[in-house]
Amino acid sequence: MNQFRRLDLFCRVVDNYGDIGICWRLARQLVREHGLAVTLFVDDLASFQRICPPVDVQAALQQVEGVTVRHWANQDGVYSNDDVADIVIEFFAVDIPPGYIDAMAQCEPRPVWFNLEGLTAEEWVEGCHRLPSMQPRAMTKHFFFPGFTGKTGGLLREAELEQQRLQFAPAEFLRQLGLTPAELAATKVSLFCYPHAPVSALFEAWLQGAAPVACLVPEGVAADAVRAFTGSDGMAGSVATRGALTVRVLPFVPQPDYDKLLWACDLNFVRGEDSFVRAQWAGKPFIWHIYPQDENLHHKKLRAFLQRYAGELPALADFALRWNGAPTSGEVDNWAASWSALAAESSAATARAAAWQQQMLSLGDLASNMLAFAATLR
């Protein structure tokens, strides 16, 4: 891989933390594990700072954990050949500044140009992965798809992640977050979802349930439902118990601590793409809140993933569909029954999560797979 020295990654933040979460993980991994000089162009530094506190939201240019971070304020600017990296990645088909593309066209050899696409389990991506797209001025861009099969690029994962997980002590971590012995003994659930999730209805089912549940919510997530339940401002440190349910609000933590939260819980509610992938590496059962799309296209993507992952977990599949507002089998008609069915399936769901994690590990990691393909294009 030493034929490549520099890589530029362009990210626009659409899903507050998912887009920048993916790009930040990828940028750090390319620096740490592959020795590349990486510049991350990002338009929303405030969202970036939530997952990486050292980011200075006022800085046009800064170094963070070995990555050069450039505030991508607009499409203006004149770029020279020296400004162009050996590999250029546009995340999710963003428009690279025209001046940068002009400079790319003047380079010899031309940079390897990737459109890193969003994650989906749909079968059509296998036919589009690595396909070339001819661009003006005799340039070529290649599509690169993350995915769940050997005919895709795999999932984003750092080399040391699994060893870190295996060495992790969950009880100590949870005690540091303030959990009481009663919460430690309960079913521990992390909750990260979009604002339209039916959280209040789920809280009602949990509090009326027979088994205790400790729900750990990052500050600002499901804010209305959390405030209504806790009777407080919903800030970090807020906690309340009603019936069988305890809701505890946690600080919005940096990425490494979020991984630990996923490892420490029995069930994880995740959203978008970044936390969705991290839940899979956690090897624990999870419920995915997929980013909503027009005409409910996200329901098709959700079903495609559930078909691969939850074929023998009908309660988990039903719960995930219900959580996303998609039509279900109709076998249960309320949240209490849906949760009861999911709880009864917990042993099988835990075994499936561990087996799926091993299956994904066998595909390699996205960054290494991408660089290996880039090497074939030079």
N, C-alpha and C positions, 0 to 999 in steps of 0.2 A: 504493500500500500504506500511505500515511501515515494512513489511518483507524484503523489498529491501532497501539497504543503498547506494550502489554504482552502477554506470553505466558507461561503456566504449563505446564510439562511434567512429568508424573508417571511415574516409572520404578521398577519393582521388578526387582531383579537375580535372574534365574533361571539364565541361562547366564553364568557368572562375568564375562566381559568383553564378550560380544556385546551384551547389553541396554544396559548403561551406555555401551559404545562408540558405539552408534548414537545414543543420546540426547545424549551429550556432543558428538558431531560436529554434530548438528542444532542444539543450543543455541548453540554457538559461531558457527555459520554465520548463525543468525537475528540474533544480535547484530552481527556484523561486517559482513554484507552487506545486512541489511534494517533495521538500526537499532532493533530491538525490545529492550525491557527484558525479559529472560528470567529466570524463576526455575525451576530444576531441582530437583524434589522427588525424592530418591533414598534408598532404604532401606539400601544397603550401601556405606558410604564406603570400606571397606577395599579392595574390588574396584575401586572408582573410583580410588583412589590408585595402584594398580598401573599404570594407563594414563595417569594425570595426577598426577605426584609432588607438586605444590604443594597438593593436597587435604589438609586437616587432618581426620583421622578422628575427632577429639574435638569438632569444632565443630558446634553445632546450626545455625548460620547463617554463611555465609562468601561472599566474593567471589573467584571464580577466573576469570581471563581475561575479565572483563567480565560473567560470568554469576553470578547469585545462586544459591548452592547451599544448599538446605535439607534437613537430615537428616529424612527421613520415617520417624520412629520408630514411629508407630502411627496408628490411624484416629481418635484423639480430636482434640479441638480445636474451638473456636468461631471462626467466620470471619465477617467483615462484608462488605458489598458492596464496600468499598474494597480488600479482599484479593483480589478476583476479577479475573483478567486479561481482556483483550479476546478472546483465543483461549486455549482450554484443550485440552490434548492428553493423553489417556491412552494410554500406549504398551502395545500388545498386551493391551487390555481389562483393565487393572488397575482395581481399585475405588478411585475417588477418595474421600477422607474424606467421610462423610455431612454433616458441618458445612459443608464447602466446597460441596457440591451444594446445600444449603439456601440458602447465600449466592448461588449462581448464579441460583437461582430468583427471588431478590428484585431482580436487576439489570434495568435497562432502559436501553438494549437488552440482550437476553440475550447472553452471550458465545457466540462460535462454538466449538462443542464437537466435537472430533474423537476418534475411536478410530483411532490409527495402527496398522495391523495388521502382522503379520510378512510377510516377503518369500516369495513362492512363484511358480513359473512355471506353475502350474495354470491352465487356461483359465477356470475358474469365477470367478476374481477380477475379470475384466473386467466381469461382470454385477453384481458387488457393490460395485465401486469407486464412491465418492461417494453410495452409497445412504443415505437418511435412516433413522434409528431413533427413533421417538417415545418420549419419556421422560415420567415423571410431572411434573406441574405445568406442562404445556404446553411442555416443553423438547424440543429436537431435537438428536440427536447424529448425525454423519455418519461413515461408514466411509471411510477413506482407505488405499488399498493401494499400497505400492511395487510395482514390477514391471518387466517387460521389453518392454512394448508401449505404443503410444500410447493405449491404453484403460486405462492404469494411471497411477500417479503418478510413474513413473520411479524412478531410484536417487539416493541421497544423494551429493552431490558439491559441493565448494566451487568457487567461480568460478575461483580461481587454480591449481587442482590440476594441470591438464594442462600449463600453462606451467611449473610447478615441475618436473614430471616430465621435460619436454623439455630443461630446463637442468641436469639432474642429472648428476653425474660419478660413476658407480658404482665405478670402481676405487679412487678416493681414499676413498670411504665404507667400502669393504670392508677396505682397509688399516688404517683407523682401528679397525676391529673386531678387528684382529689377524691377518687372513688372510695366509698365506704365499704366495709366488709359485706354488707348486704348487697350492694351493687356488684361487687366482685363475684358474689355467688349467683347473681341473676343471669339470665340470658342477655348478653351484651351485644347491642346493636349500634353500629355507626350509621348516621343518617346524613347523606349529602344528596340533594335533589334540587330540581328547579322549583320556582315559586308556585307553579300550578299543581304540584303533587297533592294528592288527597291526604295530607298529613293529619289533619284534625280527626278525620274518620278513623285513621289507623290508631291514633292515640286513644280514641274511645274504645276501640277493640282491645287494645293492650291493657288499659286500666281495668277493664272488666274481666280480663282473663284470669285463669287459675294460677298460672306460673308467672313469677316476677320477671319484668323486663327493665333493663337499664339502657336508655336511649341516649347516646352521646352525639350531640349536634354541634358542628362548628358555628361560631358566632356569625349571625347574618343569614343563615340557612333556615328556610321555613319560618321566617321571623314572626309572622302573624300567629301561626299555630303555637309556636313556642311561647310567645308572650301570653297568649290566652291560657295556656296550660300552667305556666309557672306563676302567673300573676305578677310578673316583674318586667323590667325593661328588656329582658332577653340578652343582656350582655354576658360576656364570658364570666363564669363563676356562678351564674344563676342556676338554681337546682330546685326541683319540687317533686314530691311524691304524692300521687293520688291513686288509690286502689293498688293494683299490681304494677303500676308503671312509675318509674323515676325518669325524669328528663333532666339531663345535665348539659349545660352550654359550655363548650370548650373554646379556647382561643383558636383563631384561624391559623393553623400551624404551617410551618415550612414543609416542603415536599417530603424530606426524610422522616419527619415525625408523623406525617399523614400515613406513610407506609406502615409505621409501627402501630398506628391506630387500627389499620386494617388487619394486621397480623394478630392484634390483641382481642378482636371482637369475634363473636360467634357467627354473626351475620352482618353483611355490609350492604347498605343502600348506596349506590354510586350513580354518577350522572355523566353524560357526555362521552368523551373518548378517553381522556387521560386517566381519571379515577377508575373507569371501567377496566382498562388494561391492568392497572395496579391491583385491582381486586382479584384478577385472575392469577397474578403472581403471588398473591397472599395465600392461595390454596384454601380459601374459606368460601362457603356459600354466599352468594350475592344476588341482589336485585338491581337491575339496570334501569335507570331513568334516561331514556334516549332523548337526544336533542330533537325538539319538535320541528316538523317540516310541513309545508303546504300540502293539502290534499292527503294528509296522514301517510305520506310516503315513509315516515319513520316507523310506522307499524309494520310495513313490509320488511324493513331491515331488522326490526326486533324479532319478528317471526323467523327470519332466516338464521339469526344467531341461536334462538331457542331450539330450532330444529337440530342444529349441530350439538348444542350443549345439553339441552334438557329433555331429550327424547324419552328418557325413562324417569323423568321427574315431573309428572303431570301437575302436582300442586305448585311447584316452583314456576312452571310455565304459566299456569293460570294466574298466579299472583302477579307475575311480571307484566302480563297483558293487562290485568285490571289496574295495576299501578300506573300504566301508561295510557289508560283510557281506551284501550283496544278491546274489541269484542272477545269474549271468552267462551269456554265450552258451555257455560251456564249451569255446571254441576253445583256450584256454590253461588249464593246470591248476596252475600254481605261480607264485610271485612272480618268479622269475628270468625265466620266459618272458613274463610280463605286463610286466615292466620292459623287456625287450628289445623287445617289440612297441611299447611307448610311445616308447622312444628312436628307433626306426625311423620313427616318425610325427612326430618333433619339428618338422621344417620346416613341415609342414602345420598342426600345432598352434599354432606361433608365428604363422603367417599368419592363422589363424582368430581368435586372441586379439586381434590388432590390428584386424581387421575388426569383431569384436564390440564392441570398445571404441568404435569410431566409430559403430556402430549405436546404442549406449546413449547416446552424447553427443547424438545427434539428438533424443532424447526430452526434453531439458531436465533440470533437476535437481529432486529431490523437494521441497526447501524452497520454491523459487520456485513450483512447480506447486501446492503446498498453499496458499500465500498468495494466489495468483491465484484459486483456487476459493473461499477464505474471503471474498474481496472480493465474490463474487457472492451470498453469503448474507446480506449486510447491506443 
